[in-house]
Amino acid sequence: MIKLQCSKCEYEKHYTENTLLSEEKCEWCGAKMILAKEEIGKIVEHDSILQMKKQIEDLGHSKVWAFIEKRANPKMRLSYRRLFFKAGGIFPNPNV
């Protein structure tokens, strides 16, 4: 489900991806419906997970994990680790 919000009166409506039209108009005032602010974060996270899955498929779990661990910024490492596991990444065996 995707939540759109009216750009004028802030009326909100939920849509499925199948029923969403490119030029949705508000049922109350007729203004353009836009993505609600909280939806943008969900879409960005979903896209990031898909990109991480692709990286794991292309490079393998161990190489992606090594790339993540080389990040100097601890907050960045933590966010990449979270995406790695959400994307189905498997912690590499350090003995191999």
Beta strands, then each sheet from edge to edge (+ up, - down):
strand 1: 2-6
strand 2: 12-15
strand 3: 33-35
sheet 1: 2+ 1- 3+
end
